[in-house]
Amino acid sequence: MGKLVLIDGHSILNRAFYGVPDLTNSEGLHTNAVYGFLNIMFRVIEDEGADYLAVAFDLKEPTFRHKMYAAYKGTRNRCRRSCMSRFR
């Protein structure tokens, strides 16, 4: 049986956006979040020896977690519009 790795997409995207210096392409579009996200994802695959990978992203609306725990994601910086525009 193979090894499955599950990735919290928004968490890693947020981490990459704030953890990688601001990068832009020739059109001025911000690419640091994409670059950092892929670097983290590929490192996890290599380090964990994953045979399968699934990435899950949160819904835009509040979920049951927000109702159960008011401080859910309370310490996480919101991803700026320049970050989220890459993932629409």
N, C-alpha and C positions, 0 to 999 in steps of 0.2 A: 504494500500500500504506500502511496506517495505522501509527501508532506505538503500540507496546505497552509499557506500564510495569508491571513486576513489583514488588510491595511485600512485604517481609518483615514480616508482620503482627505477630508477637510482638515483634520489635525495635522497631517503631514504637509499639506498645501500651505497652511498657515505658518507652520514652522519654517518651511522653505522660503516663503515670502519675506519673513522678517529676519531669517538667518543668512540669506545670501545678499551680497551687495546688489544695489539696483542695476539691472542689466536691461538694455533695450536693443531691439533689432534695427535694421537700416530704415525702417518706417517709423521708428520712435515708440513702438509697442513694447511694454514691459514684459520681459521674458524670465526674470529672476525666479519667479515662483515655479514655472514649468521646469527650468533647468535644475533647481534645487529638488523639486519633487521627484524628477526622474533619477537624479543621483541617489537620493535616499532609497527609492524603490529598488534600483538595481543593486545597491549595497545590501539591502535586506535579503533580496533573492540570493545573492552570492553567499552572504554570511550564514543564512539559515538553511541553505541547500534546498530551497523550495522547488517542488515539482509542479505545484499549482499556486496560482496567485489570484486573489480577489480583492478589489478595491471598492469600498462602499463610501458614498457621499451622503451627507445629511440632507434632509428636505429643507426647503426654505422656511416652511411653517414650523412652529414649535411642535415637538413630539411629546410622547408620554414621559420622556426623561425630564423635560422642562417642568411638567406638571408634578412629577414625583419629587424633584429636587430643584428648588428655585435658583440655586447658585450654579446650576449646570453650565459649564463653560464660562463661569463668571470671571475667571482670571485670564481668559484667552482674548488677545487683541482681535478686533474685527478686521477681516481682510478688506483692504481698501478696494475701491471700484477698479483701479488699474490691475489689481490681482484677479478679481473675479471675472473681468471681461475676457480673460484668456480661456475660461472654462464654461462658456455658454454654448 
